[in-house]
Amino acid sequence: MNNKKGIVIWFAGLPCSGKTTLSKEVEKYFQEKGLPVQRLDGDVVRTTISDDLGFSKKDRDVNIKRMAYLAQILSNNGVNVVSAFVSPYQEMRNFARSLQDNFIEVYVKCSPKKCVERDIKGMYKKALNNEIKDFTGVQDPFEEPVNPEIIVDTENKNKEENAQEIINYIEKQL
């Protein structure tokens, strides 16, 4: 019987900073190693488990609490969890961390200007035109992580370089 807990890798960053792209690379790493893995992505969660929530601070907090508890359940059952959420508030990232023994916070750092350039859905444009309210990085703040285990620079490094940096860190933890 395997009682080993999984690792929770928590990607946080502005919308369009590269969280989903990097989380897919890390998920692929676990799959190639034959290790159990579950990726939790903000866009998917918002259309399923949290489709009842908006983007107010209260709703964002509820969403992160739900995902942190889900990550805890999976991790406690030996599944490595790769979570990609904007997670704009330090308090909620601290809460997610408090539930996990093996928590790795990855700050996906990218300037708002570059995120706007990458925005294929037009969310920033809508937010800047007040068509979307409470959008992180426009009307709502993103609190930079205070002490993440890893900071990746998706503006100046490519996805392979950033993914390898994360994987190197993970391998030291396994």
ChimeraX attribute file (.defattr): number of C-alpha atoms within 10 A of each C-alpha:
attribute: neighborCount
match mode: 1-to-1
recipient: residues
	/A:1	3
	/A:2	6
	/A:3	8
	/A:4	11
	/A:5	18
	/A:6	25
	/A:7	25
	/A:8	27
	/A:9	24
	/A:10	26
	/A:11	27
	/A:12	28
	/A:13	25
	/A:14	25
	/A:15	26
	/A:16	23
	/A:17	25
	/A:18	23
	/A:19	25
	/A:20	21
	/A:21	13
	/A:22	24
	/A:23	23
	/A:24	17
	/A:25	19
	/A:26	22
	/A:27	19
	/A:28	14
	/A:29	16
	/A:30	17
	/A:31	13
	/A:32	9
	/A:33	8
	/A:34	9
	/A:35	13
	/A:36	16
	/A:37	22
	/A:38	17
	/A:39	19
	/A:40	20
	/A:41	19
	/A:42	21
	/A:43	13
	/A:44	11
	/A:45	16
	/A:46	14
	/A:47	11
	/A:48	10
	/A:49	12
	/A:50	19
	/A:51	11
	/A:52	10
	/A:53	15
	/A:54	14
	/A:55	15
	/A:56	13
	/A:57	13
	/A:58	10
	/A:59	14
	/A:60	19
	/A:61	20
	/A:62	15
	/A:63	24
	/A:64	22
	/A:65	17
	/A:66	16
	/A:67	22
	/A:68	23
	/A:69	15
	/A:70	14
	/A:71	29
	/A:72	26
	/A:73	17
	/A:74	20
	/A:75	24
	/A:76	18
	/A:77	15
	/A:78	17
	/A:79	20
	/A:80	24
	/A:81	27
	/A:82	26
	/A:83	26
	/A:84	27
	/A:85	22
	/A:86	24
	/A:87	26
	/A:88	24
	/A:89	18
	/A:90	15
	/A:91	13
	/A:92	18
	/A:93	22
	/A:94	13
	/A:95	15
	/A:96	23
	/A:97	19
	/A:98	12
	/A:99	15
	/A:100	20
	/A:101	14
	/A:102	17
	/A:103	21
	/A:104	21
	/A:105	21
	/A:106	22
	/A:107	25
	/A:108	26
	/A:109	21
	/A:110	19
	/A:111	15
	/A:112	17
	/A:113	10
	/A:114	13
	/A:115	20
	/A:116	18
	/A:117	11
	/A:118	15
	/A:119	14
	/A:120	10
	/A:121	10
	/A:122	11
	/A:123	16
	/A:124	25
	/A:125	14
	/A:126	13
	/A:127	17
	/A:128	14
	/A:129	10
	/A:130	13
	/A:131	11
	/A:132	15
	/A:133	16
	/A:134	15
	/A:135	21
	/A:136	20
	/A:137	20
	/A:138	16
	/A:139	13
	/A:140	14
	/A:141	13
	/A:142	19
	/A:143	16
	/A:144	17
	/A:145	22
	/A:146	10
	/A:147	11
	/A:148	16
	/A:149	14
	/A:150	16
	/A:151	18
	/A:152	22
	/A:153	18
	/A:154	21
	/A:155	16
	/A:156	11
	/A:157	11
	/A:158	12
	/A:159	17
	/A:160	11
	/A:161	14
	/A:162	20
	/A:163	20
	/A:164	15
	/A:165	14
	/A:166	22
	/A:167	16
	/A:168	11
	/A:169	14
	/A:170	14
	/A:171	8
	/A:172	7
	/A:173	10
	/A:174	8
